[in-house]
Amino acid sequence: MQRWRGLEDIPEDWGRSVVTIGSYDGVHRGHQLILRHAVERARELGVPSVAVTFDPHPSEVLRPGSHPPLLAPHHRRAELMGELGVDAVLILPFTTEFSRLSPADFVVKVLVDKLHAKAVVEGPNFRFGHKAAGDVAFLAEQGKTYDFEVEVVDLFVTGDAGGGQPFSSTLTRRLVTEGDVEGAREILGRPHRVEGVVVRGAQRGRELGFPTANVETLPHTAIPADGVYAGWLHVEGEAMPAAISVGTNPQFDGTERTVEAYAIDRVGLDLYGLHVAVDFLAFVRGQAKFDSLDALLVAMGEDVKRCRELIAAYEGE
């Protein structure tokens, strides 16, 4: 899969293509419907498929300080899109100047002049251009002028976790923030993931017999609510069952919020300086301060036992 950052990275000899545009944060199941449709249509037409997304999130440029928590960094989004069969990902730097492009100018500069769109696939609520003035109806009109089709894919609705709402990144962020990682998993179609470099912490886990990887998460990452979770720690291609702690470590009067993962039944791991990923499978319990260190150790042992059970049950499905 090709990855481009900016219109200037697109090969000069790039031919016709099927294009889909959006933030695609999380590449959730609604996004997957659109992306799969774009890939299938591209194969039918005998041309490549291109997914266009933006960096930073448009809201940060339009309303500084309002950057939403991110469900996936751009490299992860591209990886997930590649797994769906997308041929190229274009990340457009979203600047104040870019935000002022009219819908008509956006169509010409991006879809026509650079990507030579043969078809454009979007969700029903797609908006684009200055002040989000463009919609799928306008896009369809432009398609008649510039010889490209517009196809709209309806998003399915979520189950119990979403209360019957359409799949959305906003809903997923809310569920993650509330600690409902099972609900988020239902929308994403996989566990929510955070990434970062393992840094040195207070090393209390090592002293207590539960050495953890203290993950310095990427900026704007969507972090689940404080508590203990079952999941996996991904290190250099290996997925290790893990008990994950999110919070300020109130047992030791901590103030800094951290994400720490204990690789269950693994000893002698040296992960400092490595880029790792942590997948959140299920919520185990909320953050708590115990009456004694012995009580904490008992709770940690129970946490690990419960995490083993949850992971085994999931892998056995």
C-alpha positions as CSV (number, residue, x, y, z in Angstrom):
1,M,0.0,0.0,0.0
2,Q,1.2,3.5,-0.9
3,R,1.2,6.3,1.7
4,W,1.3,9.9,0.7
5,R,1.5,13.0,2.9
6,G,0.2,16.0,0.9
7,L,-0.9,16.3,-2.7
8,E,2.7,16.8,-3.9
9,D,3.5,13.1,-2.9
10,I,0.9,11.7,-5.4
11,P,2.8,10.3,-8.4
12,E,2.5,12.5,-11.5
13,D,1.4,9.5,-13.6
14,W,-1.4,8.5,-11.2
15,G,-4.4,7.4,-13.1
16,R,-8.1,7.1,-12.3
17,S,-9.1,5.9,-8.9
18,V,-11.9,5.3,-6.5
19,V,-11.7,7.7,-3.6
20,T,-13.2,8.0,-0.1
21,I,-12.6,10.9,2.2
22,G,-12.9,11.3,6.0
23,S,-11.2,11.6,9.3
24,Y,-11.6,7.8,9.7
25,D,-10.4,7.9,13.3
26,G,-10.6,4.4,14.7
27,V,-11.5,2.8,11.4
28,H,-14.6,1.5,13.1
29,R,-17.2,-0.9,11.6
30,G,-19.1,2.0,9.9
31,H,-15.8,3.2,8.4
32,Q,-15.1,-0.4,7.3
33,L,-18.4,-0.6,5.4
34,I,-17.4,2.5,3.4
35,L,-13.8,1.4,2.8
36,R,-14.8,-2.1,1.8
37,H,-17.3,-0.7,-0.7
38,A,-14.7,1.6,-2.1
39,V,-12.2,-1.3,-2.5
40,E,-14.9,-3.5,-4.2
41,R,-15.9,-0.7,-6.5
42,A,-12.3,0.0,-7.4
43,R,-11.8,-3.7,-8.3
44,E,-14.9,-3.7,-10.4
45,L,-13.6,-0.6,-12.3
46,G,-10.1,-2.0,-12.6
47,V,-8.5,1.0,-10.8
48,P,-6.8,1.5,-7.4
49,S,-8.7,2.7,-4.2
50,V,-7.5,5.7,-2.2
51,A,-8.5,6.8,1.3
52,V,-8.0,10.5,2.1
53,T,-7.7,11.7,5.7
54,F,-6.4,14.7,7.5
55,D,-3.8,15.7,10.0
56,P,-4.3,17.4,12.4
57,H,-7.9,16.7,13.1
58,P,-9.9,19.6,11.5
59,S,-11.4,20.7,14.8
60,E,-7.9,21.6,16.1
61,V,-7.4,24.1,13.3
62,L,-10.9,25.5,13.3
63,R,-11.2,25.6,17.1
64,P,-7.7,25.4,18.6
65,G,-7.6,23.4,21.8
66,S,-10.6,21.3,20.8
67,H,-8.6,18.3,19.4
68,P,-10.7,15.2,20.3
69,P,-9.1,12.2,21.9
70,L,-7.8,10.0,19.1
71,L,-8.8,6.3,18.7
72,A,-5.9,5.5,16.4
73,P,-2.8,7.4,15.2
74,H,-2.4,7.8,11.4
75,H,0.0,4.9,11.0
76,R,-2.4,2.6,12.7
77,R,-5.3,3.9,10.5
78,A,-3.3,3.3,7.4
79,E,-2.4,-0.2,8.6
80,L,-6.1,-1.0,9.2
81,M,-7.1,0.4,5.9
82,G,-4.4,-1.7,4.2
83,E,-5.9,-4.8,5.8
84,L,-9.2,-3.9,4.2
85,G,-7.5,-3.8,0.8
86,V,-7.1,0.0,0.3
87,D,-4.3,0.7,-2.2
88,A,-3.2,4.1,-1.1
89,V,-3.7,6.5,1.9
90,L,-3.4,10.2,1.4
91,I,-2.9,12.3,4.6
92,L,-3.7,15.9,3.8
93,P,-2.1,18.5,6.2
94,F,-5.2,20.4,7.4
95,T,-4.2,24.1,7.6
96,T,-6.1,27.3,8.0
97,E,-5.5,27.9,4.3
98,F,-6.8,24.5,3.4
99,S,-9.9,24.9,5.5
100,R,-10.8,27.9,3.4
101,L,-11.1,25.9,0.2
102,S,-14.6,26.1,-1.2
103,P,-16.3,22.7,-1.8
104,A,-15.9,23.3,-5.6
105,D,-12.2,24.1,-5.2
106,F,-11.7,21.0,-3.1
107,V,-13.3,18.8,-5.8
108,V,-11.0,20.2,-8.5
109,K,-7.7,20.4,-6.5
110,V,-8.0,17.0,-4.8
111,L,-10.4,14.7,-6.6
112,V,-10.0,15.9,-10.2
113,D,-6.5,17.3,-10.7
114,K,-4.6,14.9,-8.4
115,L,-6.6,11.7,-7.8
116,H,-8.5,11.7,-11.1
117,A,-11.5,10.2,-9.3
118,K,-13.6,7.8,-11.3
119,A,-15.9,7.2,-8.3
120,V,-16.2,8.7,-4.8
121,V,-17.7,6.6,-1.9
122,E,-19.0,8.3,1.2
123,G,-21.3,8.0,4.2
124,P,-24.7,9.9,4.1
125,N,-23.5,12.7,6.4
126,F,-20.2,13.5,4.6
127,R,-19.5,17.3,4.6
128,F,-16.5,19.0,3.1
129,G,-15.1,22.4,2.0
130,H,-15.2,25.8,3.8
131,K,-17.6,25.8,6.7
132,A,-18.5,22.2,5.7
133,A,-20.7,23.7,3.0
134,G,-20.3,20.7,0.6
135,D,-22.4,17.5,1.0
136,V,-23.0,14.3,-1.0
137,A,-25.7,16.0,-3.1
138,F,-23.2,18.8,-4.2
139,L,-20.6,16.1,-4.7
140,A,-22.9,14.2,-7.0
141,E,-23.6,17.4,-9.1
142,Q,-19.8,18.0,-9.4
143,G,-19.5,14.4,-10.5
144,K,-21.7,15.1,-13.5
145,T,-19.3,17.9,-14.5
146,Y,-16.1,16.1,-13.9
147,D,-17.0,12.5,-14.9
148,F,-17.0,10.7,-11.6
149,E,-19.7,8.7,-9.8
150,V,-20.8,9.2,-6.2
151,E,-22.0,6.3,-4.1
152,V,-23.4,6.6,-0.6
153,V,-23.0,3.8,1.9
154,D,-25.5,3.8,4.8
155,L,-23.9,3.2,8.2
156,F,-25.4,0.4,10.3
157,V,-26.6,0.9,13.8
158,T,-24.8,-0.4,16.9
159,G,-26.2,-2.8,19.5
160,D,-26.9,-2.4,23.2
161,A,-23.7,-0.4,23.9
162,G,-24.6,2.4,21.5
163,G,-28.3,2.5,22.3
164,G,-29.2,2.1,18.6
165,Q,-27.1,4.9,17.4
166,P,-25.1,4.8,14.1
167,F,-21.5,3.7,14.3
168,S,-19.4,6.8,15.1
169,S,-16.0,7.8,16.4
170,T,-17.7,10.3,18.8
171,L,-19.7,7.4,20.4
172,T,-16.6,5.2,20.6
173,R,-14.6,8.0,22.3
174,R,-17.4,8.4,24.9
175,L,-17.5,4.7,25.6
176,V,-13.7,4.5,26.0
177,T,-13.7,7.5,28.3
178,E,-16.3,5.9,30.4
179,G,-14.2,2.7,30.6
180,D,-16.8,0.7,28.5
181,V,-14.1,-0.9,26.4
182,E,-16.4,-3.8,25.6
183,G,-18.9,-1.4,24.1
184,A,-16.1,0.3,22.2
185,R,-14.9,-3.1,20.9
186,E,-18.4,-3.7,19.5
187,I,-18.2,-0.6,17.4
188,L,-14.6,-0.9,16.4
189,G,-14.8,-4.6,15.6
190,R,-11.6,-5.1,17.7
191,P,-10.2,-4.0,21.1
192,H,-9.3,-0.4,21.6
193,R,-5.6,0.2,21.4
194,V,-3.2,2.7,22.8
195,E,0.5,3.0,21.8
196,G,3.7,4.6,23.0
197,V,7.2,4.1,24.2
198,V,8.0,2.2,27.5
199,V,9.6,4.6,30.0
200,R,10.9,4.2,33.5
201,G,8.4,4.8,36.2
202,A,8.6,4.4,40.0
203,Q,9.2,0.7,39.5
204,R,6.9,-0.2,42.3
205,G,5.3,-3.0,40.3
206,R,8.7,-4.7,40.0
207,E,9.1,-4.4,43.8
208,L,5.7,-5.9,44.3
209,G,6.3,-8.9,42.0
210,F,4.2,-7.5,39.1
211,P,6.6,-5.6,36.8
212,T,4.7,-3.4,34.4
213,A,5.5,-1.6,31.2
214,N,4.8,2.1,31.8
215,V,3.6,3.3,28.4
216,E,4.1,7.0,27.5
217,T,1.1,7.3,25.2
218,L,1.0,9.3,22.0
219,P,-0.4,12.9,22.1
220,H,-4.2,13.2,22.1
221,T,-4.7,9.4,22.7
222,A,-8.1,8.3,23.9
223,I,-7.3,6.7,27.3
224,P,-9.9,4.5,29.0
225,A,-11.3,5.5,32.4
226,D,-9.1,4.8,35.5
227,G,-9.2,1.2,36.5
228,V,-7.9,-2.3,35.8
229,Y,-8.5,-4.0,32.4
230,A,-7.7,-7.3,30.7
231,G,-6.0,-7.2,27.4
232,W,-2.8,-7.7,25.5
233,L,0.6,-6.0,25.4
234,H,2.0,-6.1,21.9
235,V,5.8,-6.1,21.7
236,E,7.7,-6.5,18.4
237,G,5.0,-8.5,16.8
238,E,4.2,-10.7,19.9
239,A,0.8,-10.3,21.7
240,M,1.2,-11.1,25.4
241,P,-1.9,-11.5,27.7
242,A,-1.8,-8.6,30.1
243,A,-3.4,-7.0,33.2
244,I,-3.5,-3.3,32.5
245,S,-3.8,-0.5,35.0
246,V,-4.9,3.1,34.1
247,G,-4.8,5.8,36.7
248,T,-2.8,7.8,39.2
249,N,-1.8,5.0,41.6
250,P,-3.7,6.3,44.6
251,Q,-2.1,3.6,46.9
252,F,1.1,5.6,46.7
253,D,-0.5,9.1,46.5
254,G,0.3,9.4,42.8
255,T,-0.8,12.4,40.8
256,E,0.3,11.6,37.2
257,R,-2.1,9.5,35.2
258,T,-0.4,6.5,33.6
259,V,-1.0,3.4,31.5
260,E,0.8,0.3,32.8
261,A,0.7,-3.2,31.5
262,Y,1.8,-6.4,33.3
263,A,2.6,-9.2,30.9
264,I,1.0,-12.1,32.7
265,D,3.4,-15.0,33.5
266,R,6.3,-13.4,31.6
267,V,9.6,-12.8,33.5
268,G,12.8,-11.0,32.6
269,L,11.3,-8.7,30.0
270,D,13.4,-5.6,29.2
271,L,11.0,-3.2,27.3
272,Y,12.5,0.2,28.1
273,G,12.7,2.4,25.0
274,L,10.5,0.1,22.9
275,H,7.4,1.2,21.1
276,V,4.6,-1.0,22.3
277,A,0.8,-1.3,21.9
278,V,-1.8,-2.1,24.5
279,D,-5.2,-3.6,23.6
280,F,-8.1,-3.2,26.1
281,L,-10.4,-6.2,26.1
282,A,-12.5,-5.9,29.2
283,F,-13.0,-3.8,32.3
284,V,-12.1,-5.7,35.6
285,R,-12.5,-3.1,38.3
286,G,-12.2,0.6,39.1
287,Q,-9.2,2.3,40.6
288,A,-9.0,1.9,44.4
289,K,-6.8,2.6,47.4
290,F,-6.5,-0.3,49.8
291,D,-6.1,-0.4,53.6
292,S,-2.7,-2.0,53.4
293,L,0.0,-3.2,51.1
294,D,-1.0,-6.8,51.7
295,A,-4.6,-6.0,50.7
296,L,-3.2,-4.4,47.5
297,L,-1.2,-7.5,46.7
298,V,-4.2,-9.8,47.2
299,A,-6.3,-7.6,44.9
300,M,-3.5,-7.6,42.3
301,G,-3.4,-11.4,42.4
302,E,-7.2,-11.5,41.9
303,D,-6.9,-9.0,39.1
304,V,-4.4,-11.2,37.2
305,K,-6.5,-14.3,37.8
306,R,-9.6,-12.5,36.4
307,C,-7.6,-11.2,33.4
308,R,-6.5,-14.7,32.6
309,E,-10.1,-15.9,32.6
310,L,-11.4,-13.0,30.5
311,I,-8.6,-13.4,27.9
312,A,-9.0,-17.2,27.7
313,A,-12.8,-16.9,27.3
314,Y,-12.3,-14.3,24.5
315,E,-9.7,-16.4,22.7
316,G,-12.0,-19.5,23.0
317,E,-14.9,-17.8,21.3
